[in-house]
């Protein structure tokens, strides 16, 4: 199931017959899919599948269960029953729910939102996984509850208004995403991670069952015991997440995450296709190609070349639409790649989140920006917050009055949710917990939401069994010197990968990475000396060539040129300065931020 839409009435005089499948009318749903509907006296549901399946919906004795995403049984369930983790069907999930109720979250893992509906009681119950990156949106107004995996159907339902949440827009400008469960719209919320949502005649109630701060530990397992336990679980996960797929895709870039997945897989080469994408000559193409040659495995490069440029605008707007305006037009490569790759398989195993949880946090510029760093690491919270508001206000991308109007709400929400609950821990720890719960999740959510319409993206590194174990070991990035300033020193945090590669597929340890050195170099007693020459060469290459994977400044201009009038248009959110910034080449000097604001404006005004 890659999309779902549901409407439940808590009042008896609402006519549900007018509720139709919203997805079929959207121009970007221009691919083959299966449409299903479930209708009861007081509720209607539509859901989409890529192919025929009965795994994601089940009905028994007035109880319905819908599975948005993918669910596995957990190690806790194995301890309880002796059954090894496996992918669960909707029928199996309903059985667990009937047996354990809300405690079902202790025995399942994956990336999902589960939707349970009792048509006799007219009760709806939703559960998001512990670190959810595949969210559901919802709204409740005038006794009608509407939810969907996409935001546009809710906006188009006429059941809610499209009034903008100005605080969420300011948060977007400051952090690159609205905080918590906010969306760009006052009436629409996102079911955040580790949440349960109860809808019945009493109304709508949200409960939290998991806090990121609960991961932090002051005592840890020893290093060797940790390596053995993590290695065993990582290998289990790599194979578990692909176990139900006869054929699957395997992301393989120039780094460590995908390479480690490859080392841990116990599947014949005929079962999977490795892939990566980038401009011709990119290290993200050259390194995987060398790996495929050495191991004699199937590999397909997706070249971002002249053909890509010809369809860039269409792919960019698809990325914007599928992500509900959370991803910028910069993400055009995702639709471009996956609409080709889905012809081979509809499951992809990726290395997403691996380095983010295993390496020391640093200012990535994307997942965590300078504003987040200033707030968490500065000495005076209020002064730092005022300074970043003043800075962003001065950039003039948003109407200046918004920053004054939203200050109190933003300040209080940030303090109550990210500062006060963690007042007894080190500021670096507090910063890392924000990174894990907000920055990392919402950055990758953009990609995962785009990809969901093409295939099921699975990421063994965000497996909750693994996360829970990792934070009890010294291998977690949080304990390896958060914000470690030495770029060379940060590389040592890849040692877990290197040891696993050397143990399970040693040949991969002898193939150079995009960082200029080999994984085996990090295992040497004189690792610093071994990696330094290659690391320096890679840095010189980047300084000379620049980004050899993407030419974002040139590609995004394809869209900018066709939307000059949109840039000139002034609203109560956006001033009329974007076009002058464009003519001053600010889109080249600060392409990421310019593209983000442009994409937000396009989503609000034109999508």
N, C-alpha and C positions, 0 to 999 in steps of 0.2 A: 504494500500500500504506500503510494508516494504522495497522495493528497486525500484529504477528507474534509467534509463540510457538514455541519449539523445544526439544526434548530430545534430547541425544546421550549414548549410553552408552559408556563406555570399558571396561566389563566385559561379558562375553559372556552372562552369566546373567540379565540384566535384561529383563523382558517389557515391550516398548514398546506392546503392544496395549491396555494400560490407559490410555494417554495420549489424551485426547479434547480437542476444541476447548474451551478454557476460557471464551472470550468470550461464547458464546451464553447462558450461565447468569446473566449479570449484568443486573440490571434496568435499568441505564442504557444498555445496548446495545439500545435500543428503537426503532431506525431501520433502514431497509433498507440492506443491504450484501451483498456477494458473499463467500462463504467458500470458501477453497481449502486443499488439504492436499497434502503431499509426504511419502511414507513410504519409507524404505529399511530395510535389515536392522538398522542400528544407530542410526537417527535418525528423528525425526518432526517435521514442521513444519506449523503452521497459520498462514495469513495472511489478512487481510481487505482487500478493496478496496471503494471506494464504487460502482464500476460495472465493467462488463466491461473488462479490459485485459490485455495480454500484455507490457506494458512493464517490469514490476517483478519478473518471475521468468523465468529461462531455464535450460535444462538441455541439456548437450551432453557426450557421452563421459564420463560419470560425474561431471561437474562441475556443480554447481548454484550459481546466484547469485540472491540476494534483494536488492532495493533498498528500503530503508526510508527514505523521504524523496525528495529530488529531486537529480539530479546533472547538471552541465554540464561540457563540456570547457573547459579553461582557456586563458589567453593563452599559457602555456608550450607547450601542445599546438599552438596556432596557429603559434607560432614554429618548432616542429619540423616541422609538416606543411603549413602554409599554410591549414589549415581553420579558419574562424571558429568561435568558441565556439557550442555548441548543446546542447540537452537530449539526454542519452544514454539509450538503452534498456538493459535488462539484458543483451541480447545484445552490444551494443557495448561495455559495461563488461567482460564476460567476455573479449572479444577483446583489450582493452587490458591486462587483468590477465595474460592468457597471454603477452603480449608484454613487459610491463614489470615484472611481479611487484609487489613492494612499492613500487616507484617509481611505481606508478600514481597515488599521491597528488600527484605533481608535475604531473599532466596533467588533473586533475579538480578541480571546486569545487562548491559548493552547500551544502545542509543535509541530511546523510544519515548513515546507518550502512550499510555494505555487508557482506553476509554471504556468504562463499564456503564451499561444502562439497564435499569430494571423497569420494564414497560408497565408492570403492575403498580409499582409505587411512584413511577415517574421520577426516579432518582438517577442522577448522572454523577459519576465519580471518575476523575481523571488523575493519573499519576505520571509525573515526569521522572526520568532517571536521575541518579545522584548528581551528575555533571552535564545536564542535558544540552546538546547542541543541535537538536532537531525540534524546535519549539512549536507549540500550538498557540494561536491567538484566540482571544475570546472577548465577548462584550455581553453585558446584561443591562437591559433597559425596558421599562414598562412591562415587566413580567415575562419578557422573552430573552432566552439565553441562546446566543449564537456563537459557534466556534469554528475554526478552520485552520488547516495547515498553511494557508495563504491569507494575507491580509486583504487583498483586493476583493474577494467575495464578501467579506464582512462590510467593507465600505460600500459596496454596490447593493447591499441587501435592503437598503432604506430602513433598516431597523435601528441604525445608530447614525449619529452625525459625523461629519468629517472635520470637526473642529480640531485645530492643531494644538498639541500640548507644547506650549512655548518653552517650558522648563526642559522638556526632553530635547528640543532643538538646541538649546544652549548647551546641554550636556553633550550632545553630538559634536558641537563645535569645540568643546573643551577636550573631550576624551575619545572622539571618533565613534561613539555609540551612546544611546540613552542608557541610563543606569537601571539596574534591577529589572523589574517587569514592565517598565515603561515602553511605549511605542511613540511614534510621532503624533498619535491621535489621542485625545482625552478619553474617548469612550472605549478604546481598545487596549487591552492588556495582553502581555505575553506570559504564558505559564512558565515561570522561571525554573531553574534546576532544583531538584530535591523538594518538590512541592506536590501537595494533594489538593484537588479542587472538588468541593462537594456542592452539588446543585440539587435542590429539592424545594418543596413548597415553602420552606422557611427562607429561601433566598440562595445566595451564593457565598460560600466560605472557603478561604484558602488557608492551608496549614503547611508549615515547613517541617520536614522530617530530617533534613540534613544541612549541616553548616560546614563550609570549607574549613573554618578554624578548627574543627574537630580532627583534621588530618595532622596538625602539628604535634610533634612528640619531642619531649625533652630527653628521653633515653631511647637508644636504638640497638638493634641487633649488631653483632660484630660483622666486619666487612666480608669475611669468607663465607660465613653462613648466609649473609645477605645475597652474595653473588650466586650461590647454589640455588637458593629459593627463587630469586628473581629470574635466573636463567631458565629454570624449570617452568615457571609460570609463563614467561614470555614465549617459550617454545610451544607450550600448550595453547596459548591464545592465538598465535600465528596460524596454527592448524585448525583450531576451533572455529575461528571467524571465517574460514573458507570451506569448512567441512560439508556444508549442505549444497555447495556449488559444484556442478560437474566441470564447468569451465569458469575461470575468474581472471580478472586483471590484477596485476601487481605493480604498484607505483615504484619506480626505480629511478632515483635522481643521482646527482653527483655526491650526495652526502652519506650519512650513516644510517638513518632510520629505515629506509626501504631496503638497503643492503643487508641490514640485520634481519629484517623479515625474511628475505630471500635465504639467508643462511639457516634460519630456523625451520623453514617449511619442509615437510616430509611428503611432498606431492611430486609425481613424475612431471617432467618438463612439458608433456603434451597437454597438461591440464590448465596451464596458465600462460598469459601473455604479459610480458613486462613492457612498460611504456614510460615515456617522459616527453616533455615538450619544451621548446625553446627555438630561438632563431638558428638558422643553419650555422654550424661552427661553434655553437654554444657548448660550454663544458657540461651543461645539463643534458646534452645529447651525446657528446663524445665519451664521457665517462660510462654511462649505462651501455653504450654501444660496445665499449671495450669489455665490460663485464659479460655481456651477452656472447661476445665472440669467445672469450676465455672459457665460459661454462657451457657453451653450445646450447643456449636457451632461446626461446622465442622473444623477440623484442620489436616494438614498433615505435619509431620516433614520430612525434607530431610536430611538423615544422611550422613555425610561425613566420611565414614567408609572404610572397606577393599574393598567393591565394587567400591567405588569412586576412590580409589587408582589404581584399575585395569584399569580404563578408564581415568585416570588423564591426561596422555600425549595427548590423542585425544581431550579431552575437553580444555586443555590448548592451543593447537594449533588452535582450533576453536575460542577461545576467542581472540587470536592474530589476526586471519584472519578477523573475523567479525568486530573487532574494528579498522581495518586498521592500525594495529601496534601501536595504542595508549594505549592499555591495555596490561599489562604484563601477563606472563603465570600464575601469581598468581590468575588471575580471572577465573580459570577453573571451579569454583563452579557455575558460572552463566549458562553456557551451560548445565552443569550437572543437575542443579535444574529445569531449565525451559523446557528442552526437556521432562521432566516428567510431570511438572505441566500443560503444554499446552494441555494435554489430557483432562483436566477438563474445561478449559476456555482459551480464547485468549485475554483476557483483565486482567491486573493486576493493582490494586490500591496500591500504596506504600507511605511510609512516607518520601521518599527522599526529601532533602533540608529543612525539617522542623527545626531541631535543628540548622542547619547552618545559618538560617536567624533569628532565635529567641534567640539564645544564644550568649553571648559575644564571639567575635573571640579570639582564642588562637592559639598557635603554635601546629597545629594538626600533623605536621610532614609529612602529605600526601597531603592534599589540599593546605596547605601553609607550605613551608619548611623554614629552618633557613635562607637560602639565601634571600628569599623575606623579611623576618623580618629585616634582617640587612640593606637592601637597604632602606626600608621605614622608619625605626625607628632610623637609625643612623643620625649623624649630618652632614656628608659630603658624598653626593651622589657618587661623582666620586671616592673618596677613598674607600668607601664601595664596590662599584662595582668592582674595581680593586682587592680588597682583596678576594672577593668570586671567581673571575676568577682565581686568584692565587691558592686558595684552591682547586677548582675543577680540575685545571690543574695538581696539585700535586697528585691527586688520580689516575691519569694515565689510566683512562678508555677510554679517547679519545686522539687522536694524539695531542701533546702539541701545535703544530703550529696553530691549529684551533683557539685557544683562542686569539692569536695575530691577526690573519687574520680577525676575526669577531668583534673585540672590538668596532671599530668606529660605525659600523652599529648597533650593539646591543645597545651601549650606547645612540646613537641618537634616536633610536626608542623608547627605554624605557622612556627617558626623555620627548620626545614629546607626548607620548600617556598616560603616567601614572603619571608623576610628574608635568609637566608644566600646564596641564589643571586643576589641583586641587591645585595649589599653594596657594590659599586663604583659604584652609580648614586645619584643624588640621591633623597632620601626621597620627594619628590613624584612622581618618576618611578616609584619602587617602588609607591607608592600607586595610581597610575594603572594599572599593570600588574595589580595585584590587582583593581582595579575592572573591567578588561577581561576578565580570566580567570575571575573569580568573580562579583562583584556584578552587573554588567550582564547577563552570560550567564544566570545563574540566575534573575534577576528576570524576564526575558522568556521563559525556558524555561517558566515557569508558564503563560503565555498560549498559547504555541505548542503545548504538550502538550494543552491543552484544545481548541484549535481543530482539531487534527489529525483528530479523528473526524468533523468537518463538512466540511472542505475543506483544500486545500494552501495554507498560508500561506507566501508568499515575500517575501524582504526583500533587495532589491538592494544595500542599504548594508552588509550583512555579507558580501558577496561577497569571497572571499579575494584575488582579483586587485586589487580596490579597496583592501582593507585593506593589502596589501603595498605598493601604490603610495602610499597616503595617508600612511603613516608615513615616507615618504621626502620628504614635502613639508611646508611650514610650515603647512598647513591642518589638520593633525591636532590635536585638542584637547589632547593631551599637551604640545605645544609652544606653546600659546597662553596660558600662565599658569595652570597647574593650581591649583585652589582660588582663582582670582581673586576677590577679595572684592567688587568693585564689580558690582552687578547690572546696571548700565547698560553697563559695560565688557564683560560677558559677551555682550551682544547682538551686538557686532561680529563675534563668531566665526561668525555666520550669513552673512557676506559671500559665501562661496562659493555658497550657495544663491541669494542675491540676484542675483549676476552671471549665474548659469545661467538663472534665471527671466527676467531682463531680455533675455538673448540669444535664448532659444527661445520664450518666450510672454510678451511684455512686459505684456500686460493684467493678468496675475497679480501683477505688481509694484505695481499701483495699488490693489489690494484690501487693506484693512486686515486684520491678523492678530489673533489673540486676545490678543496682547501690547499692542495699542493703536496700533501704527504699521504703516506699509506697508513691504514689502521694499525698495522703491526709496528709502525714507528712509535706509537704511543705505549706499546708494551715494553719497550726497551728501558733498561735502568737509566740510560742517558737520553730519555725521550725528548727532552728540551732541545738537545743538539741535533737529534735525528729529524725533528719536524721543522726546525727553524729555516733551513735553506728553501724547502718547498713552500713553506708558509710565506716567506718573503717574496719568492717568485710569483706566487698567486696574488699577493697584494700589489706587486708592480704591474702584473697583467691587468688587474682590475683598474688600477689608476690610469693605465695607458688606453685600454679598450673601453672601459666602462662596463655597463651591464650588457653582457653578451647574450642574455636570455630574452629580455624584453626591450622594445624601443617605445616605451610608454608615451613619451612626449609627442612623438610623431603619430602614433596610432590614435591617441585620444583626440588629436586635432581633427581627425576625420569627422568626429561627432561634433566637436566645438564649431567647426566652420558652418555646419548646417543648422545651428541653433543660436545664431547671433541675436535674434529677436527675443528669445527666452532670456539671454544674458542681460538684455537692456530693460526687461520688464521689472518694475518695482512693485513689491507687495508689502504687507505689514510684517513679513518675516525677512524678506530680502530687499536690500537697497538696490539702486540701479548702477552699481559700480563694477559688476562682474565683467561687463564688456570692456570697460577702460582697463581693468586688470589684464584682460585677455590681450588687448592691443599693446599693453606694456610688457608682454611676454611673461607675466607672472605664472601662467599655466606651464611654462617651461622651467622657470626657476624653482617652483614649488608645485610640481605636477600632482603629487599625491593629494595634497590638501585641496588644491583647486578642483581636481576631479571629484573629490568627495563632496564638496559643496555644490558643484554643478549637478552631480548625480542626485543629490537630495532635492535640489530645486526642480530638476526634471521629473522626479518621481511625484512630488507634490503637485506640480502644475500640469503635467502632461500625461502621466501614466493612467 
